[in-house]
Amino acid sequence: MRKILLVCQLLAVAGMFWGCGGQGQTVSSEPACLSDSSVEEAMAAAETVLTKMRFEIEKYDLDARYIRTRPLSGSQFFQFGRQDNASASAAAQANLHSLRRVAELEFSTKGAAACVQCRVQVLRLSIPEQPIEGMGRMAGSFTKSGGTLQTLTVEPKTQETMEWLDAGSDPSLERRIVERIENAIQKRTR
C-alpha cells in the first residue's frame, strides 16, 4: 500500500512540473517531404497510419489534398494498445485531464516529392465548478461510483456550459505521425 501511495505522490509532483507550460503555443512545423512519392501514395499511407493509431477519418479530400480526423480521446495508462501519447508529458496530461486530439494533414508537392504537414490540436474538457453542499456529498459532486461502475452525472444546466477548450498542439504526436507515414512509404517502395 505504501508503494502505491508513493507512486501516486511522485506522479502528482511530476504533473506539477509538466503542467501546462508548453501548451497554448501553436507552432506550425515545416512540411516533411517524402522523396519519390506521389500525393496519392502519401495520403493512402497517412490514412493507414492514422487508422492503425485508432483515429477515425472524418474528411479525406484527394482534390484538396487534406485529411482530418474525428476527435480521439486521450489514452489512459491502462490502454496498452493505444499510440496517441507520444511523450511522457502527453501521457501525464491524458491521465490527469479529459483530452481529445484532432489530426489535420495537408499535402503538397515539391518537385517529384510529396510533402505532408501535420497538425495535432489538443482539446481539454472544461466542466464549470459546482457548489459543494457539504463535505459528506463532495465525493458525489460529479460522479456516482459503485464497486464496479463509475459514471459522470451532469445536470442539464451544467451540460450547457461544458466545453472543449483549445489546449494547444502536440508536436511529439505530429512528428510520430509523419515518421510513420515516411516508414510506410519506404516499406511500399522496397
C-alpha positions as CSV (number, residue, x, y, z in Angstrom):
1,M,0.0,0.0,0.0
2,R,2.9,2.4,0.8
3,K,4.4,1.8,-2.6
4,I,1.2,2.6,-4.4
5,L,0.9,5.8,-2.3
6,L,4.5,6.7,-3.1
7,V,3.9,6.2,-6.9
8,C,0.8,8.4,-6.8
9,Q,2.7,11.1,-5.0
10,L,5.5,11.0,-7.5
11,L,3.1,11.2,-10.4
12,A,1.4,14.2,-8.8
13,V,4.7,16.0,-8.3
14,A,5.7,15.2,-11.9
15,G,2.4,16.5,-13.1
16,M,3.0,19.8,-11.4
17,F,6.3,20.2,-13.2
18,W,4.9,19.3,-16.6
19,G,1.9,21.4,-16.0
20,C,0.6,23.5,-19.0
21,G,3.9,25.2,-19.8
22,G,4.2,24.1,-23.4
23,Q,0.6,24.2,-24.2
24,G,-1.3,27.0,-25.7
25,Q,1.5,27.7,-28.1
26,T,0.7,26.7,-31.7
27,V,3.9,26.3,-33.6
28,S,3.5,25.4,-37.3
29,S,6.0,22.8,-38.3
30,E,7.6,22.7,-41.7
31,P,6.2,20.2,-44.1
32,A,8.2,16.9,-44.4
33,C,8.9,15.9,-48.0
34,L,8.8,12.3,-48.9
35,S,11.1,11.6,-51.9
36,D,9.8,9.7,-54.9
37,S,6.3,9.6,-53.7
38,S,3.1,11.0,-55.1
39,V,0.4,12.8,-53.1
40,E,-2.0,9.9,-53.6
41,E,0.5,7.4,-52.2
42,A,1.3,9.7,-49.3
43,M,-2.4,10.2,-48.5
44,A,-3.1,6.5,-48.7
45,A,-0.1,5.8,-46.3
46,A,-1.4,8.6,-44.0
47,E,-4.9,7.0,-43.9
48,T,-3.4,3.6,-43.0
49,V,-1.1,5.1,-40.3
50,L,-3.9,7.1,-38.7
51,T,-6.4,4.2,-38.6
52,K,-3.7,2.0,-37.1
53,M,-3.3,4.6,-34.4
54,R,-7.1,4.4,-33.9
55,F,-8.0,7.7,-35.3
56,E,-11.2,7.8,-37.4
57,I,-11.0,9.7,-40.6
58,E,-13.6,12.5,-40.7
59,K,-12.6,14.1,-44.0
60,Y,-10.4,12.6,-46.8
61,D,-10.3,15.0,-49.8
62,L,-7.9,14.0,-52.5
63,D,-8.7,17.1,-54.6
64,A,-7.9,19.5,-51.7
65,R,-5.1,17.2,-50.5
66,Y,-6.4,17.2,-47.0
67,I,-7.1,14.7,-44.2
68,R,-8.8,15.5,-40.9
69,T,-9.7,13.0,-38.1
70,R,-12.5,12.9,-35.6
71,P,-11.6,13.8,-32.1
72,L,-9.8,10.9,-30.4
73,S,-9.9,10.7,-26.6
74,G,-6.5,10.7,-25.0
75,S,-5.4,7.2,-24.0
76,Q,-5.2,6.3,-20.3
77,F,-2.4,4.3,-18.6
78,F,-4.4,1.1,-18.8
79,Q,-5.0,1.2,-22.6
80,F,-1.8,-0.6,-23.7
81,G,-2.6,-0.8,-27.4
82,R,-3.1,3.0,-27.9
83,Q,-0.4,5.0,-29.5
84,D,-1.5,8.6,-29.3
85,N,0.6,9.7,-26.3
86,A,3.9,10.4,-27.9
87,S,5.6,11.9,-24.9
88,A,5.7,11.5,-21.1
89,S,4.1,14.9,-20.8
90,A,1.2,14.0,-23.1
91,A,0.7,10.7,-21.2
92,A,0.5,12.6,-17.9
93,Q,-1.9,15.1,-19.3
94,A,-4.1,12.4,-20.8
95,N,-4.3,10.7,-17.4
96,L,-5.0,13.8,-15.4
97,H,-7.5,15.5,-17.7
98,S,-10.2,14.6,-20.2
99,L,-8.4,15.2,-23.6
100,R,-9.2,14.8,-27.2
101,R,-6.9,15.1,-30.2
102,V,-7.7,16.0,-33.8
103,A,-5.1,15.4,-36.5
104,E,-5.1,17.5,-39.7
105,L,-2.8,16.7,-42.6
106,E,-2.2,18.9,-45.6
107,F,-0.3,17.5,-48.7
108,S,1.6,19.4,-51.4
109,T,4.3,18.7,-54.0
110,K,7.9,19.9,-54.2
111,G,9.5,18.6,-57.4
112,A,9.0,14.8,-57.5
113,A,8.4,14.6,-53.8
114,A,5.1,14.7,-51.9
115,C,5.2,16.9,-48.8
116,V,3.0,16.5,-45.7
117,Q,2.3,19.0,-42.9
118,C,0.7,17.5,-39.8
119,R,-1.0,19.5,-37.0
120,V,-2.5,17.9,-34.0
121,Q,-4.9,20.0,-31.9
122,V,-5.4,19.1,-28.3
123,L,-8.8,19.8,-26.6
124,R,-9.4,19.7,-22.9
125,L,-12.8,19.3,-21.3
126,S,-13.9,22.2,-19.1
127,I,-16.7,21.5,-16.6
128,P,-17.8,24.6,-14.6
129,E,-17.5,24.4,-10.8
130,Q,-20.4,23.3,-8.8
131,P,-21.1,24.5,-5.2
132,I,-20.3,21.8,-2.7
133,E,-23.3,21.2,-0.4
134,G,-21.4,19.7,2.4
135,M,-18.3,17.5,3.0
136,G,-20.4,14.3,3.0
137,R,-21.6,14.9,-0.5
138,M,-18.3,16.2,-2.0
139,A,-17.3,12.8,-3.5
140,G,-20.6,12.6,-5.5
141,S,-20.4,16.1,-6.9
142,F,-19.7,14.9,-10.4
143,T,-19.7,11.1,-10.3
144,K,-21.8,8.3,-8.9
145,S,-19.5,5.4,-8.1
146,G,-20.1,1.8,-7.1
147,G,-17.9,-1.2,-6.7
148,T,-17.8,-1.9,-10.4
149,L,-19.1,1.2,-12.2
150,Q,-18.3,4.9,-12.1
151,T,-20.4,7.3,-14.1
152,L,-20.3,11.1,-14.7
153,T,-23.6,12.7,-13.9
154,V,-24.1,16.2,-15.4
155,E,-27.2,18.3,-14.8
156,P,-28.7,19.8,-18.0
157,K,-27.9,23.3,-16.8
158,T,-24.2,22.3,-16.2
159,Q,-24.1,20.5,-19.6
160,E,-25.0,23.7,-21.4
161,T,-21.8,25.4,-20.0
162,M,-19.4,22.5,-20.6
163,E,-17.0,23.0,-23.4
164,W,-13.8,21.7,-25.1
165,L,-11.1,24.2,-24.7
166,D,-8.1,24.5,-27.0
167,A,-5.0,23.2,-25.1
168,G,-2.5,23.8,-28.0
169,S,-0.8,21.4,-30.3
170,D,1.1,18.2,-29.7
171,P,4.4,18.4,-31.6
172,S,5.6,15.0,-30.4
173,L,2.5,13.3,-31.9
174,E,2.8,15.3,-35.1
175,R,6.4,14.1,-35.5
176,R,5.4,10.5,-34.7
177,I,2.6,10.6,-37.4
178,V,4.9,12.0,-40.1
179,E,7.7,9.4,-39.2
180,R,5.2,6.6,-39.5
181,I,4.0,7.9,-42.9
182,E,7.6,8.0,-44.1
183,N,8.2,4.5,-42.9
184,A,5.0,3.2,-44.5
185,I,6.0,4.8,-47.9
186,Q,9.6,3.3,-47.6
187,K,8.1,-0.2,-47.0
188,R,6.0,0.1,-50.1
189,T,8.9,1.1,-52.3
190,R,11.2,-1.7,-51.2
